[in-house]
Amino acid sequence: MKNNNRQVSRIMSRREVLALSRAAAGAMLVVCISRKSSLAQAESSTDAAASSTADSTTLPTCVVSPQQTEGPYFVDDKLNRSDIRSDPANGSVKEGVPLQLTLRVSQVGSTGCTPLANATVDIWHCDALGVYSDVSDPSFNTVGQKFLRGYQVTDADGTVQFTTNYPGWYQGRTVHMHFKVRTDATSGQSYEFTSQLYFDDSITDQVHALSPYASKGQRTLRNAGDGIFSNGGDQLLLALTQTTDGYAATFNIGLNMDSASDGVNGTPKATRQNQAPPEQSTVPNETAPPQPPEKLPASV
């Protein structure tokens, strides 16, 4: 979204959900899951399947997951920073449970996944109360504020790291985070890939029972009821590990940079002007109003 003053709504439209169903078959993400990943518990089923068919090679096993919608709240603010919790305008820091996020980007080839250096990776998400920065919405106007959004450039290992907060929720969506990978191919053609990351409902229940999340009330939608999550969201779940003050997660992303894969993995940016604009919501509220938070553990 290039126009910061453009009004957008926070409830996803039927058009977005239907468009995703059509796009899921044509826009795909390749997630490279290494058998040596530290996320052993979350990837145990993948590792078991790989070990039964693979030899002693250390090449990663790649599985396919769907690309997902950009949504209406992407703003290309070009904020190159690792800690995205603050607003650069005044230095204020958003409250919330800390989340250390590591993303590993690879290029998929015939022999496996190779780390992809110099790729630009953006992430953005709402705060503990379901508010996005730098947008005008019917229920809030944060134009000029730039909290909880930013980008990093992958290093030689294809890795970027972000310090952020566990997201809150808003009407019509389950708890999620957006990411976008942009890179220039050797031919000079630019590609970008956009998708979303999700959180285990049981962990979200515990986090959202804490301040400042609890003041929002009980969320009205869980993963299973989210139309966007239903298009491959189970393959985009973060495997969270608890830290001293919050959580950490590592997620592996593979990109097929072969031009023959146009429409299958990633989009040539040169053709994006031919696509529909980001989705906006005009659907009435069809979910129940917020209820008091559940009585859950007071720590995470």
C-alpha positions as CSV (number, residue, x, y, z in Angstrom):
1,M,0.0,0.0,0.0
2,K,1.7,3.1,-1.2
3,N,-0.9,5.7,-0.1
4,N,-0.6,6.1,3.7
5,N,-3.9,8.1,3.9
6,R,-5.9,5.4,2.1
7,Q,-8.7,4.2,4.3
8,V,-8.7,0.5,4.9
9,S,-10.8,-1.8,7.1
10,R,-9.6,-4.4,9.6
11,I,-12.2,-7.0,8.7
12,M,-11.2,-9.3,5.8
13,S,-13.6,-9.4,2.9
14,R,-15.3,-12.3,1.2
15,R,-13.4,-11.2,-1.9
16,E,-10.1,-11.7,-0.1
17,V,-10.9,-15.2,1.0
18,L,-12.3,-16.3,-2.4
19,A,-9.2,-14.7,-4.1
20,L,-6.9,-16.7,-1.9
21,S,-8.6,-19.9,-2.8
22,R,-8.0,-19.2,-6.5
23,A,-4.5,-18.0,-5.9
24,A,-3.3,-20.8,-3.6
25,A,-2.9,-23.2,-6.5
26,G,-0.8,-20.7,-8.4
27,A,1.3,-18.9,-5.8
28,M,3.4,-21.1,-3.6
29,L,6.2,-20.8,-1.0
30,V,8.9,-23.4,-0.6
31,V,9.8,-23.8,3.0
32,C,13.2,-25.4,3.5
33,I,13.2,-27.5,6.7
34,S,16.6,-28.6,7.8
35,R,16.9,-32.0,9.5
36,K,19.5,-30.3,11.7
37,S,17.1,-27.5,12.8
38,S,16.9,-26.6,16.4
39,L,13.1,-26.8,16.1
40,A,13.2,-30.6,16.6
41,Q,9.9,-31.0,18.3
42,A,7.9,-29.0,15.7
43,E,9.6,-30.7,12.8
44,S,9.8,-34.2,14.1
45,S,7.3,-35.6,11.7
46,T,9.1,-34.0,8.7
47,D,12.5,-35.3,10.0
48,A,11.2,-38.8,10.4
49,A,9.9,-38.9,6.8
50,A,13.1,-37.5,5.4
51,S,15.3,-39.9,7.4
52,S,13.4,-42.9,6.0
53,T,14.1,-42.0,2.4
54,A,17.4,-40.0,2.5
55,D,21.0,-41.0,2.9
56,S,23.6,-39.3,5.0
57,T,23.5,-36.1,3.0
58,T,23.1,-32.8,4.9
59,L,21.0,-31.1,2.2
60,P,17.7,-29.8,3.5
61,T,14.3,-31.3,2.7
62,C,12.0,-28.8,1.0
63,V,8.2,-28.9,1.3
64,V,5.7,-26.6,-0.3
65,S,3.3,-24.2,1.4
66,P,0.9,-21.6,-0.1
67,Q,1.7,-18.0,-0.6
68,Q,-0.8,-15.8,1.2
69,T,-2.3,-12.3,0.8
70,E,-0.4,-9.1,1.5
71,G,-3.5,-7.6,3.1
72,P,-4.3,-3.9,3.3
73,Y,-1.7,-2.8,5.8
74,F,1.6,-3.1,4.0
75,V,3.4,0.3,3.9
76,D,6.9,0.4,2.2
77,D,8.4,2.7,4.9
78,K,11.9,1.4,4.1
79,L,12.8,1.1,7.8
80,N,16.1,-0.9,7.9
81,R,16.1,-2.1,11.5
82,S,16.2,-5.3,13.5
83,D,14.2,-4.1,16.5
84,I,10.9,-3.0,15.2
85,R,9.1,-2.3,18.5
86,S,9.7,1.5,18.6
87,D,8.3,4.5,16.8
88,P,11.2,6.3,15.2
89,A,9.3,9.6,15.4
90,N,9.3,9.8,19.2
91,G,11.2,6.8,20.4
92,S,8.2,5.2,22.2
93,V,8.3,1.4,22.5
94,K,5.2,-0.7,22.1
95,E,4.4,-2.9,25.1
96,G,4.0,-6.7,24.7
97,V,5.6,-10.1,25.2
98,P,9.0,-10.0,23.4
99,L,9.4,-12.2,20.3
100,Q,12.8,-13.0,18.8
101,L,12.2,-14.0,15.1
102,T,14.9,-15.5,12.8
103,L,14.1,-16.0,9.2
104,R,16.4,-18.1,6.9
105,V,15.9,-17.4,3.2
106,S,17.2,-19.9,0.6
107,Q,17.1,-20.4,-3.1
108,V,15.8,-23.8,-4.2
109,G,17.7,-25.6,-6.8
110,S,18.0,-29.2,-8.1
111,T,20.3,-30.1,-5.3
112,G,18.5,-28.5,-2.5
113,C,18.3,-25.1,-0.8
114,T,21.2,-22.6,-1.0
115,P,21.3,-19.6,1.3
116,L,20.1,-16.5,-0.5
117,A,22.1,-13.4,0.4
118,N,21.1,-9.8,-0.1
119,A,17.3,-10.4,-0.1
120,T,15.2,-7.8,1.5
121,V,12.8,-9.2,4.1
122,D,10.0,-7.0,5.5
123,I,7.8,-7.9,8.5
124,W,4.8,-6.0,9.9
125,H,1.9,-6.8,12.3
126,C,-0.5,-5.2,14.7
127,D,0.2,-4.3,18.3
128,A,-1.2,-5.9,21.4
129,L,-4.5,-4.1,20.9
130,G,-4.9,-5.0,17.2
131,V,-3.7,-1.7,15.8
132,Y,-1.3,-1.3,12.7
133,S,1.0,1.7,12.3
134,D,1.0,4.2,9.5
135,V,-2.5,3.6,8.2
136,S,-5.9,5.3,8.3
137,D,-8.6,2.9,9.3
138,P,-12.3,3.4,10.3
139,S,-11.4,2.7,14.0
140,F,-8.0,4.4,14.2
141,N,-5.6,6.7,12.4
142,T,-1.9,6.0,12.9
143,V,-0.5,7.8,9.8
144,G,3.0,9.0,10.6
145,Q,3.7,6.3,13.3
146,K,5.9,3.4,12.3
147,F,5.9,0.9,15.1
148,L,6.0,-2.9,14.4
149,R,7.3,-2.7,10.9
150,G,10.7,-2.8,9.3
151,Y,13.1,-4.8,7.1
152,Q,16.4,-6.5,7.1
153,V,18.8,-7.7,4.4
154,T,19.8,-11.3,4.5
155,D,23.5,-12.1,5.3
156,A,25.7,-14.6,3.6
157,D,23.8,-17.4,5.3
158,G,20.4,-16.0,4.1
159,T,19.5,-15.0,7.6
160,V,17.7,-12.0,9.1
161,Q,16.7,-11.5,12.7
162,F,14.0,-9.3,14.2
163,T,13.1,-8.3,17.7
164,T,9.4,-7.6,18.0
165,N,6.3,-8.4,20.2
166,Y,3.8,-11.2,20.1
167,P,0.9,-9.8,18.0
168,G,-2.5,-9.0,19.3
169,W,-5.8,-9.6,17.5
170,Y,-8.5,-7.8,15.6
171,Q,-11.9,-8.6,14.3
172,G,-12.1,-11.0,11.5
173,R,-8.6,-12.5,11.7
174,T,-6.7,-15.0,13.8
175,V,-3.4,-13.9,15.3
176,H,-0.8,-13.5,12.5
177,M,2.2,-11.7,11.2
178,H,3.0,-10.6,7.6
179,F,6.3,-11.0,5.8
180,K,7.6,-10.1,2.3
181,V,10.8,-11.2,0.6
182,R,12.1,-9.1,-2.3
183,T,15.2,-9.9,-4.4
184,D,16.8,-9.1,-7.7
185,A,17.5,-12.1,-9.9
186,T,20.9,-12.3,-11.7
187,S,19.1,-11.4,-14.9
188,G,18.0,-8.2,-13.3
189,Q,14.4,-9.1,-13.0
190,S,13.0,-8.4,-9.5
191,Y,10.9,-10.9,-7.6
192,E,8.9,-10.7,-4.5
193,F,7.1,-13.2,-2.3
194,T,4.5,-12.4,0.4
195,S,2.9,-14.6,3.0
196,Q,1.9,-14.8,6.7
197,L,3.1,-16.5,9.9
198,Y,0.8,-17.9,12.5
199,F,0.9,-18.8,16.2
200,D,-0.3,-21.8,18.2
201,D,-3.7,-21.1,19.7
202,S,-2.8,-22.5,23.2
203,I,0.2,-20.2,23.5
204,T,-1.8,-17.2,22.2
205,D,-4.4,-17.9,24.9
206,Q,-1.7,-17.6,27.6
207,V,-0.1,-14.5,26.1
208,H,-3.4,-12.7,25.6
209,A,-4.3,-13.2,29.2
210,L,-1.5,-10.9,30.1
211,S,-1.3,-7.1,30.1
212,P,-1.7,-5.2,27.8
213,Y,-3.4,-7.8,25.6
214,A,-6.1,-8.7,28.1
215,S,-7.6,-5.2,27.9
216,K,-8.7,-6.0,24.4
217,G,-11.0,-8.8,25.6
218,Q,-11.2,-12.4,24.4
219,R,-10.4,-12.8,20.7
220,T,-13.3,-13.9,18.5
221,L,-11.5,-16.0,16.0
222,R,-9.0,-18.9,16.3
223,N,-6.8,-20.5,13.6
224,A,-9.3,-23.1,12.5
225,G,-12.0,-20.4,11.8
226,D,-9.8,-18.1,9.8
227,G,-10.4,-18.3,6.0
228,I,-6.8,-17.2,5.2
229,F,-5.3,-19.7,7.6
230,S,-7.3,-22.5,6.0
231,N,-5.2,-22.0,2.8
232,G,-2.0,-23.6,4.2
233,G,-1.7,-21.8,7.5
234,D,-0.8,-25.0,9.2
235,Q,2.5,-25.0,7.2
236,L,3.2,-21.4,8.3
237,L,2.9,-22.0,12.1
238,L,5.9,-20.7,14.1
239,A,7.5,-23.3,16.3
240,L,7.9,-21.1,19.4
241,T,10.4,-21.8,22.2
242,Q,10.2,-20.0,25.5
243,T,12.9,-17.5,26.6
244,T,13.5,-15.7,29.9
245,D,11.2,-12.9,28.9
246,G,9.1,-14.1,26.0
247,Y,9.5,-16.4,23.0
248,A,11.8,-17.1,20.0
249,A,11.2,-18.8,16.7
250,T,13.1,-19.7,13.5
251,F,11.3,-20.1,10.2
252,N,13.0,-21.3,7.0
253,I,11.9,-19.9,3.6
254,G,12.9,-21.2,0.2
255,L,12.4,-19.3,-3.1
256,N,12.3,-20.8,-6.6
257,M,14.0,-18.1,-8.6
258,D,13.7,-19.9,-12.0
259,S,11.7,-17.7,-14.3
260,A,9.8,-20.8,-15.4
261,S,8.2,-20.8,-12.0
262,D,6.4,-17.4,-12.5
263,G,3.0,-17.7,-10.9
264,V,4.1,-20.7,-8.9
265,N,6.6,-19.2,-6.5
266,G,7.1,-15.5,-6.2
267,T,5.9,-12.7,-8.5
268,P,8.0,-10.8,-11.0
269,K,7.7,-7.2,-9.7
270,A,7.6,-6.0,-13.3
271,T,4.1,-7.5,-13.8
272,R,2.6,-6.5,-10.4
273,Q,0.8,-3.6,-11.9
274,N,-1.4,-6.1,-13.7
275,Q,-2.6,-7.6,-10.5
276,A,-5.6,-6.5,-8.4
277,P,-4.8,-3.9,-5.7
278,P,-4.5,-5.0,-2.1
279,E,-7.8,-6.2,-0.6
280,Q,-10.0,-3.9,1.4
281,S,-12.9,-4.9,3.7
282,T,-16.4,-3.8,3.2
283,V,-18.0,-6.9,4.9
284,P,-20.2,-6.2,8.0
285,N,-19.1,-7.5,11.3
286,E,-20.2,-11.2,11.4
287,T,-18.5,-12.3,14.5
288,A,-19.4,-12.1,18.1
289,P,-18.4,-9.1,20.2
290,P,-15.4,-9.4,22.5
291,Q,-15.9,-11.2,25.8
292,P,-14.0,-11.0,29.1
293,P,-10.6,-12.8,28.9
294,E,-10.3,-16.4,30.0
295,K,-8.7,-17.2,33.4
296,L,-5.3,-18.4,32.2
297,P,-1.8,-18.7,33.7
298,A,-0.3,-15.3,34.6
299,S,3.0,-16.1,33.1
300,V,4.4,-17.3,29.8
